[in-house]
């Protein structure tokens, strides 16, 4: 998973290898989620589960598991404020190419 700050939005890209299967942009102030790409990703549940387990193990090893667990639980609860969601028409097309990020 990578994140990139784009002014008011933060772009999150996730997927196996160099090809992001899921690309979203999030604006915290307006609570707007824009789905740029959403392709089939076999094993995504296992990937998420392993990532959460890794984060929790690292937090436990550093003695901050109570803080991390509270944040994870809060992140999984329904938001108090409504959020807008936009799914671009091209998001489900597997052949769509993202603009290259500057290096």
Secondary structure by P-SEA (a helix, b strand, c coil): cbbbbcccbbbbbbcccccccbbbbbbcccbbbbbcccccccaaaaaaaaaaaaaaaaaaaacaaaaaaaaaaaaaccccbbbbbbbcccccccccccccccc
